[in-house]
Amino acid sequence: MNNKMHDTDKAHRAPCIRFCCIITLQPRDINYGGYLANDALVSLMGTARAQMLRPMGKSESDLGDGKTSIIMTDFVINCKAEAFMVDELTVDTHIGDLSKTSFRIFYQVMRGRVIIALAETGLAAFDTITREKLLLSLRRSSRR
């Protein structure tokens, strides 16, 4: 399998995989061409992100302290292959590039050994009431 990426690719394979989510494509995920729609791919990554945060006692609207949420600052996707209805996709995710107020999640979407997409999201800690960035704490929460 050739994993060499083109120079124009913006998202790269995550250096290590920390969480795995398996999603079966449904009719709603398929576009008029009969393959995985771009908007559905974005949604699948959102599902994987939410499922990754849950075992840590966190969610996109609460990183564990009752006030800190996350806001997406950027999203890069490189589509590599098509996926079709009822395909079982594996979405591997990894948190990296941690700073005081932000972090990145790296995604690798696979169908078996075929890379469907590589992506990255930039996320910042955010207080939805004051509308300000907050300091980030990804410690395991006791809240569920």
N, C-alpha and C positions, 0 to 999 in steps of 0.2 A: 504494500500500500504506500503510495507516494503522499507524504504529508507536507511536501514543500508548498509554501503559499506564494502567491504572486506579490510583487512589490506594492501593488495597489491595495492589498488587503489591509484593513485597519484592525480587525480583531484577530487574536492569535490564540492558539491552544493554551489552555490553562496549565501552569507548571505542575500542579497536582490537583487531583479531584477530591473534594471533601464531602459532597452529597450527591446522591443519585435519585432521580425521579423518573418513573416510567409512565408515559402517557400514550393512550391509544387514540389515533386520529378519528374524529367523528365527521359526519356529513357537513356540519357547520364549519369545519376547518378547511374545507376544500373549495377552491375557486372555480370559475367558469372553465378553466383549462384542464380541470380534473386533478390538480395537485395541490399541495399545501399552500394556502394563501399567506401573503406577507403579514397581514394583520393578525391572522391566527397564530403565526409563528411568534409574534410579539406577545400575544396572550399566553401561549404555552410557556414562554420564559417567565412571565409574571406568575404563573401557577407554580413553576419550579422554585422561584424565589420565595414565595409564600410558604411552600412546603419545606424549604430549607430553614427558614426562620423559626417555624413552629416548634421543632424539637428543642430549640434553644430558649423557649419561653418568650419569644418575641414575635412581633408582627410588623407590617409596614406602617401601621398607625400607632404602635407602641413598642419601643425598643426595650421596654422593661421597667421604666420609671414612671409610667403613667402620663408623660407629657412629650416625650421625644418620638417623633415619627421620622420617616425618611422621605426625601423628595429626589426624584431622578434629575440629574444634571446633564447627562448625555447617554446615548444609546447607539452602539455600533453593531451592525449585523453584516456578516459575510455569508451569503447563501452559497452552498457548495454542490448540492444535489437536490433532486425532487423527492418528495414524500407523498404518499397516496392514502386514500381512505382505508381505515382499519390497520394501517401500519402501526406497529408498536415502536415508539421513539423513546430513547433514553436521553434524559437531559442531565448532564453532569455539571455541577456548579462548584465554584471555589471563591471564597472571599479573599481579596488581596488589596495591596496598595492602601493600607490603613493610614489615615492621618488623624489629626485632632478633631476634625469635623466631618470627614468623609471617608468613603471606601469604594472599592470596585467589586463587582461580581462578574466572574468569567463563566461563560456558558459554552458547553459543547453538546450539540444535538446530534444524536447518532441513530441510524436504523441498522442494527446489527453492527457490522464493521465499517459501514459507510457514513462519512461525516455529511450531515445534512446542512448544518450551519454552525458557525462560530460567532460568538457575540460577547460584548462587554457592556455593563451599565455602570455609570458613575452615580453614586448615591450620597447625599449629604444629610446629616442629622438636622432636623428642622422642628421648630415649635410652631404648630399650626395656629396657635392663639396669638402669639406675639409676632409671628411671621419672620422670625430670626433664626439664623443658623445656631446650633447648639454644639457643645462638646460631645463627642461620641464615646459611648461606653457599650461594648459588645460582650460584657460579662454575662454569664449564664444567669437568667432570671428565675426566681422561685415562683413567679406568677405564671399562670396558664390560662 
